[in-house]
Amino acid sequence: MSASRFSLTLDRSGDSPYYRQIYARIRDAVADGRLRPGDRVPSIRGLASALGLARGTVEAAYDLLIGEGYLLPQGQAGTRVAPIGPHAARLGRPRPTAPAGALPGPRSVRPFQLGLPALDAFPHALWSRLTARRLRDADRLADGYPAPAGEPRLREAIAAHLALSRGVRCAPGQVFITAGYRHTLDLVARTLVRPGDTVWIEDPGFPPTRLLLETHGARVVAVAVDAAGLQVSEGRQCAARARLAVVTPSHQSPLGVALALPRRLELIAWAAASGARVLEDDYDGEYRYQGRPLPALASLDREGVVYYAGTFSKVLLPSLRLAYVVVPEPDLRRFEATCAAFHGGCPQLVQEVVADFMLEGHFARHVKKMRNLYAQRRAAVVEALQAVFGARLRVELQAGGMHLLVRLQGRTDDRALARAARRAGLEVQALSDWQHQHPVEPGLLLGFTNVSSPAVARSLADKLRTAWRP
């Protein structure tokens, strides 16, 4: 590292953690050209000694920089700035800092917004490099329309990933690439559901699921969820001959509970006996902070009745509009016909870049990094809420997920409180807006993935307390 082009100093009085400051200083120096490809950066031990910090602090910063493609470890040769192209630094340059509680970008993300990954931790430089490499292979990308089922390399990468991380063993030919969860649900419904057919959904549950199914003419039956997940026995009593059940078994949306093993087996047995199918929406199953991620429901399926749906929106970026579904073997031909008729395929460039990201090991490292980051951010939000509200608010902390459910001690109108919070700039949601038929205890849903520091968490908790007051 050339002292003439770059020096690293820390703000000892600021709220930003030291590892984030080191990460930002080096990242900015690469983007500005003060650090050039091939420049050697100090060793972890050397920089820690120079700054008077613990080695683990510097190591955390370097891990982020390596994961995002700014630095390249070279063993005994040390760590150097990665050999990126002349435009990659500009593409990877961070956006201007947003006000506290907000996020950078053309459309500001509102604090506590649900369903978003940590946008500030996305590996932009690495992604730019992978994209540029694919663009150089322009002839291959211009050979026609994308395949409706998806690019073979991406299908293979997803199948390998699911076998290792979720216990789902499938052939690449069973994996179909879609343009998001709603597109997945639309294709499954087109394949399985006819007007008048009955479909189970969870209650409470993701509101768009019901709306989309009803556009297909389905008769939707809302089945209650308790601490052990979907009450399969209630579903059988209400609609034993249902054609489809849509569930979130690993981390129920929105309550966060996991579907108990006896109910998983009961659900599969019911579907097999009645000729029904189950759509497992594993929207954030990668993120579990106590123990290993739970095996997917599809990993227990020996009857060929479970469709497994995953998405890259919660792990990478929502703007990719990329998801996938694993189709059970008995339904492959029918689903292929649906895709051929109603799916024009997803952009090939995006698929190729995601395939490279997975096959080169970046995806697994990114998930691990995000799991650790989210555990820290969740803990910071919980601590801030408890410090500000005390006994007036109860956090129902589950083993995983990307949002918190908080209960309102002494408040019965969660919709009014959510409206007041939104007027204060907080994108919280009322649990009551997710119920279909069965009443729920009032509560608020808060996304924590983009709460960047304990100081921001405390500021947001103070804002929520202001909205809380009548």
Long-range contacts (C-beta under 8 A, 24 or more apart in sequence): 1-35, 1-39, 1-40, 1-41, 1-42, 2-35, 2-39, 5-29, 5-34, 5-35, 5-36, 6-34, 6-35, 8-47, 8-51, 10-51, 15-453, 15-454, 15-455, 16-453, 17-453, 18-51, 18-53, 18-57, 18-61, 19-57, 19-58, 19-60, 19-61, 19-64, 20-61, 20-453, 22-47, 22-51, 22-57, 22-58, 22-61, 23-61, 23-64, 23-65, 24-94, 26-61, 26-65, 26-70, 26-71, 27-65, 27-68, 27-70, 27-94, 27-125, 28-94, 30-70, 30-81, 30-89, 30-92, 30-125, 31-89, 31-90, 31-92, 31-93, 31-94, 32-89, 33-89, 35-81, 36-81, 37-80, 37-81, 37-82, 37-83, 37-84, 38-80, 38-81, 38-83, 39-80, 39-81, 40-78, 40-79, 40-80, 41-71, 41-78, 41-79, 41-80, 41-81, 43-78, 43-79, 63-369, 64-121, 64-369, 67-123, 67-126, 67-362, 67-365, 67-366, 67-369, 68-92, 68-123, 68-124, 68-125, 68-126, 69-123, 69-125, 69-126, 69-127, 69-128, 69-129, 70-125, 82-125, 82-129, 84-125, 84-128, 84-129, 85-129, 85-132, 87-128, 87-132, 88-125, 88-128, 88-129, 88-132, 89-125, 91-124, 91-125, 91-128, 91-132, 92-124, 92-125, 92-127, 92-128, 94-124, 100-455, 100-456, 100-459, 101-425, 101-456, 101-459, 101-460, 101-463, 103-450, 109-450, 110-425, 110-426, 110-427, 111-425, 111-426, 111-427, 111-450, 111-451, 111-460, 111-463, 112-421, 112-426, 112-427, 112-428, 112-446, 112-447, 112-448, 112-451, 112-460, 113-427, 113-447, 113-450, 114-402, 114-403, 114-427, 114-429, 114-445, 114-446, 114-447, 115-313, 115-314, 115-318, 115-402, 115-403, 115-447, 116-318, 116-447, 116-449, 116-450, 117-313, 117-314, 117-315, 117-316, 117-317, 117-318, 117-370, 117-402, 117-449, 118-370, 118-373, 118-374, 118-377, 118-449, 118-450, 119-317, 119-450, 120-450, 120-452, 121-369, 121-370, 121-373, 122-316, 122-317, 123-362, 123-366, 126-357, 126-362, 127-353, 127-357, 130-353, 130-356, 130-357, 131-349, 131-353, 133-356, 134-349, 134-352, 134-353, 134-356, 135-349, 141-348, 141-349, 141-352, 145-344, 145-345, 146-344, 146-345, 146-346, 146-347, 146-348, 146-351, 147-345, 148-339, 148-340, 148-343, 148-344, 148-345, 149-173, 149-176, 149-177, 149-336, 149-339, 150-175, 150-176, 150-177, 150-324, 150-345, 150-346, 150-351, 151-177, 151-348, 151-351, 151-352, 151-355, 153-351, 153-352, 153-355, 153-359, 154-351, 154-352, 154-354, 154-355, 154-358, 155-324, 156-355, 157-354, 157-355, 157-358, 157-359, 157-363, 158-310, 158-324, 158-358, 159-326, 161-358, 161-363, 161-364, 162-296, 162-308, 162-310, 162-326, 165-286, 165-293, 165-364, 165-367, 166-282, 166-285, 166-293, 166-295, 166-296, 166-298, 166-299, 166-308, 167-295, 167-296, 167-299, 168-296, 168-298, 168-299, 168-308, 168-326, 169-299, 170-308, 170-326, 173-332, 174-326, 174-327, 174-328, 174-329, 174-332, 175-324, 175-325, 175-326, 176-324, 176-325, 176-326, 176-327, 176-335, 176-339, 177-322, 177-323, 177-324, 177-345, 177-346, 177-351, 178-322, 178-323, 178-324, 178-325, 178-343, 178-346, 179-321, 179-322, 179-323, 179-346, 180-311, 180-313, 180-321, 180-322, 180-323, 181-281, 181-283, 181-309, 181-311, 181-313, 181-323, 182-208, 182-212, 183-323, 183-343, 184-279, 184-309, 184-311, 184-323, 184-324, 184-325, 185-209, 185-212, 185-213, 185-246, 185-279, 185-309, 186-212, 186-216, 186-342, 187-325, 187-335, 187-338, 187-339, 187-342, 187-343, 188-244, 188-277, 188-279, 188-307, 188-309, 188-325, 188-335, 189-213, 189-216, 189-218, 189-244, 190-216, 190-338, 190-342, 191-331, 191-334, 191-335, 191-338, 192-243, 192-244, 192-277, 192-331, 193-217, 193-218, 193-243, 193-244, 194-243, 197-242, 197-243, 197-244, 198-239, 198-241, 198-242, 198-243, 199-242, 199-243, 199-244, 199-245, 199-246, 200-230, 200-235, 200-239, 200-242, 200-244, 200-245, 200-246, 200-247, 201-245, 201-246, 201-436, 202-230, 202-246, 202-247, 202-248, 202-252, 202-253, 203-435, 203-436, 203-437, 203-438, 204-254, 204-255, 204-431, 204-434, 204-435, 204-436, 204-438, 204-440, 205-246, 205-248, 205-253, 205-254, 205-434, 205-436, 206-248, 206-253, 206-254, 206-281, 206-434, 207-433, 207-434, 209-246, 210-436, 213-246, 218-243, 218-244, 220-436, 222-436, 222-437, 222-438, 224-438, 225-252, 225-255, 225-257, 226-257, 227-257, 228-257, 228-259, 228-260, 228-263, 229-257, 229-258, 229-259, 229-260, 229-263, 230-259, 230-263, 230-267, 231-263, 232-263, 232-266, 232-267, 232-270, 233-266, 235-270, 236-270, 240-270, 240-274, 241-274, 241-276, 242-274, 242-276, 243-276, 243-277, 244-276, 244-277, 244-278, 244-279, 245-271, 245-276, 245-277, 245-278, 245-279, 246-278, 246-279, 246-281, 247-278, 247-279, 247-280, 247-281, 247-297, 248-280, 248-281, 248-282, 248-283, 249-280, 249-282, 249-296, 249-297, 250-282, 250-284, 250-285, 250-288, 250-293, 250-294, 250-296, 250-297, 250-400, 251-283, 251-284, 251-285, 251-287, 251-288, 251-398, 251-399, 251-400, 251-401, 253-281, 253-283, 254-403, 254-405, 254-431, 254-434, 254-445, 255-396, 255-398, 255-405, 256-396, 256-398, 256-400, 256-401, 256-403, 256-405, 257-398, 258-294, 258-398, 258-399, 259-297, 264-297, 264-300, 265-300, 267-297, 268-297, 268-300, 268-301, 268-303, 268-305, 268-306, 271-303, 271-305, 271-306, 272-303, 272-305, 276-305, 277-305, 277-306, 277-307, 277-328, 277-331, 278-305, 278-306, 278-307, 279-306, 279-307, 279-309, 280-306, 280-307, 280-308, 280-309, 281-309, 282-308, 282-309, 282-310, 283-309, 283-310, 283-311, 283-314, 284-314, 284-400, 284-401, 284-402, 285-310, 285-400, 286-314, 286-315, 286-367, 286-370, 286-371, 287-314, 287-370, 287-371, 287-374, 287-400, 287-401, 287-402, 288-371, 288-399, 288-400, 289-371, 289-374, 289-375, 289-378, 289-399, 289-400, 290-399, 290-400, 291-399, 293-400, 294-400, 298-326, 301-328, 304-328, 304-329, 304-330, 304-331, 307-331, 312-354, 314-402, 315-363, 315-366, 315-367, 315-370, 316-354, 316-357, 316-366, 320-350, 320-354, 321-346, 321-350, 322-346, 322-350, 322-351, 322-354, 374-402, 374-448, 374-449, 377-448, 377-449, 377-451, 377-452, 377-457, 378-404, 378-448, 380-448, 380-451, 380-453, 380-454, 380-457, 381-446, 381-448, 381-451, 381-457, 381-460, 381-461, 383-454, 383-457, 384-454, 384-457, 384-458, 384-460, 384-461, 385-461, 385-464, 387-458, 387-461, 388-458, 388-461, 388-462, 388-464, 388-465, 389-461, 389-465, 389-468, 392-468, 396-443, 402-447, 402-448, 402-449, 403-445, 403-446, 403-447, 403-448, 404-445, 404-446, 404-447, 404-448, 405-431, 405-443, 405-444, 405-445, 406-443, 406-444, 406-446, 407-441, 407-442, 407-443, 408-442, 408-443, 408-444, 411-442, 411-468, 412-442, 413-442, 414-442, 414-443, 414-444, 417-444, 417-467, 417-468, 418-444, 420-467, 420-468, 421-463, 421-464, 421-467, 423-467, 424-463, 424-464, 424-466, 424-467, 425-463, 426-460, 426-463, 426-464, 426-467, 428-464
